[in-house]
Amino acid sequence: MFGDVIKNLRLSHNLNQVQLANDLNVSKQTISNWENNNILPSIEMLVKISYFFSVSTDVLLEIDQRKYLEITGLSDKQLSHLQALIDDIRISTS
């Protein structure tokens, strides 16, 4: 559910509810209500949350569980190294 997604993202970024509320310019009660699935954010806030956590809105809404990395600004050589590392990790964990 949406509340679980938000809570997991918040905790993975080592934020408490007050810190996240301040970063998103909402109240701590709003964060608590989201995490307890009492209310859902507006579409505009959903987009703001997705930018803040660098995830797609599909991830927030549990439509798509794929994970993404922000790679903007990396050179082709750096991307090649990163892809090789990812491939190595996948092979070693299979």
C-alpha positions in Angstrom: 0.0 0.0 0.0 1.0 3.6 -0.5 1.7 4.2 3.2 4.2 1.3 3.3 6.0 2.6 0.2 6.4 6.1 1.7 7.5 4.8 5.1 10.1 2.4 3.5 11.5 5.2 1.3 11.6 7.6 4.3 13.4 5.1 6.5 15.8 4.1 3.7 16.8 7.8 3.5 17.3 7.9 7.3 14.5 10.5 7.7 12.0 10.8 10.5 8.5 12.1 9.8 9.3 15.6 10.8 12.3 15.8 8.5 10.3 14.5 5.6 7.5 16.9 6.3 9.9 19.8 6.4 11.5 18.7 3.1 8.1 18.4 1.4 6.6 21.5 3.1 3.7 19.6 4.7 2.9 18.8 8.3 4.2 15.8 10.3 0.5 14.8 10.6 0.2 14.6 6.8 3.2 12.2 6.7 1.6 10.1 9.4 -1.7 10.1 7.6 0.0 8.9 4.4 1.9 6.2 6.2 -1.2 5.0 7.9 -3.1 5.0 4.7 -5.7 7.5 6.1 -5.3 9.9 3.1 -3.5 10.0 -0.2 -1.4 12.9 -1.5 -2.6 15.1 -4.3 -1.3 14.4 -7.8 1.0 17.5 -7.5 2.3 16.2 -4.2 2.8 12.7 -5.6 5.0 14.2 -8.3 6.9 16.2 -5.7 7.5 13.0 -3.6 8.7 11.1 -6.7 11.3 13.8 -7.4 12.3 14.0 -3.8 13.0 10.2 -3.6 14.1 9.8 -7.2 11.5 7.2 -8.0 8.7 7.1 -10.5 5.1 7.7 -9.5 4.5 4.1 -10.7 6.8 2.9 -7.9 5.0 5.1 -5.4 1.7 3.7 -6.5 3.1 0.1 -6.7 2.4 -0.2 -10.4 6.0 -0.8 -11.3 8.6 -2.3 -8.9 11.6 -1.6 -11.1 14.4 0.4 -9.5 16.3 3.2 -11.3 19.6 5.0 -10.8 20.1 8.6 -11.7 22.9 8.5 -14.3 22.6 11.9 -15.9 26.0 13.5 -16.5 28.0 10.3 -16.5 30.2 9.7 -19.5 29.8 6.7 -21.8 32.9 5.1 -20.2 31.5 5.6 -16.7 28.2 4.1 -17.8 30.0 1.1 -19.3 31.8 0.5 -16.0 28.6 0.9 -14.0 26.8 -1.7 -16.3 29.7 -4.1 -15.9 29.5 -3.8 -12.1 25.7 -4.4 -12.2 26.2 -7.4 -14.5 28.9 -8.8 -12.1 26.5 -8.4 -9.1 23.7 -10.1 -10.9 25.9 -13.1 -11.8 27.3 -13.4 -8.3 23.9 -13.4 -6.7 22.2 -15.9 -9.1 
